[in-house]
Amino acid sequence: EAQVTQNPRYLITVTGKKLTVTCSQNMNHEYMSWYRQDPGLGLRQIYYSMNVEVTDKGDVPEGYKVSRKEKRNFPLILESPSPNQTSLYFCASSKSHSNTQYFGPGTRLLVL
Amino acid sequence: LAKTTQPISMDSYEGQEVNITCSHNNIATNDYITWYQQFPSQGPRFIIQGYKTKVTNEVASLFIPADRKSSTLSLPRVSLSDTAVYYCLGGRGSGNTGKLIFGQGTTLQVKP
């Protein structure tokens, strides 16, 4: 089944404790991206990747890191999480940036 | 500055036609306009995509005027199950980048 998977789905952590949210797609898509979703603000892009080893900032990249070492994986790294990063995070992939985005199920993060 | 704007919320009744308009002031010549639907606890999913004039599928219609700076998603005869958040994707960041700009999302509440 074609899908985007994210892990973990739920995470509670404390300020400053490094964490990684994994994202994997099995559709051989070149484009992948991360979004955060907050009430009233909709979907805001954090980082995107046009292809392996090619990443760039979205609208809200501060406090986040990404890497794209393999085509299928695009992990989101929070080196020192803060409470304002409490949010719902979505990973998405597509053939290219102009094609249909396929979203993962989301990761709900709470930073205490 | 690229900006995608849509109403925050709309109410409707079962059986009515619902039209949601999105403004995308910085749409590039070769960009498509895409709409997504999101139910609670799920990632957004593709509804419809168009480039100009009118596109119709089994779920919705999409109307795009000649200047392409706005688009209208039309849902015919809505039912309770159409209650969801609808996102417009109508542009990218400045320049030929892969950055994607979603609208804030329109929460559609369908009442019996």
Boltz contact constraints between the chains, C-beta under 6 A:
constraints:
  - contact:
      token1: [A, 42]
      token2: [B, 102]
      max_distance: 6.0
  - contact:
      token1: [A, 42]
      token2: [B, 104]
      max_distance: 6.0
  - contact:
      token1: [A, 42]
      token2: [B, 105]
      max_distance: 6.0
  - contact:
      token1: [A, 43]
      token2: [B, 102]
      max_distance: 6.0
  - contact:
      token1: [A, 45]
      token2: [B, 100]
      max_distance: 6.0
  - contact:
      token1: [A, 48]
      token2: [B, 98]
      max_distance: 6.0
  - contact:
      token1: [A, 50]
      token2: [B, 98]
      max_distance: 6.0
  - contact:
      token1: [A, 58]
      token2: [B, 99]
      max_distance: 6.0
  - contact:
      token1: [A, 90]
      token2: [B, 43]
      max_distance: 6.0
  - contact:
      token1: [A, 97]
      token2: [B, 98]
      max_distance: 6.0
  - contact:
      token1: [A, 98]
      token2: [B, 32]
      max_distance: 6.0
  - contact:
      token1: [A, 100]
      token2: [B, 46]
      max_distance: 6.0
  - contact:
      token1: [A, 103]
      token2: [B, 43]
      max_distance: 6.0
  - contact:
      token1: [A, 103]
      token2: [B, 44]
      max_distance: 6.0
  - contact:
      token1: [A, 104]
      token2: [B, 43]
      max_distance: 6.0
  - contact:
      token1: [A, 105]
      token2: [B, 43]
      max_distance: 6.0
  - contact:
      token1: [A, 106]
      token2: [B, 43]
      max_distance: 6.0
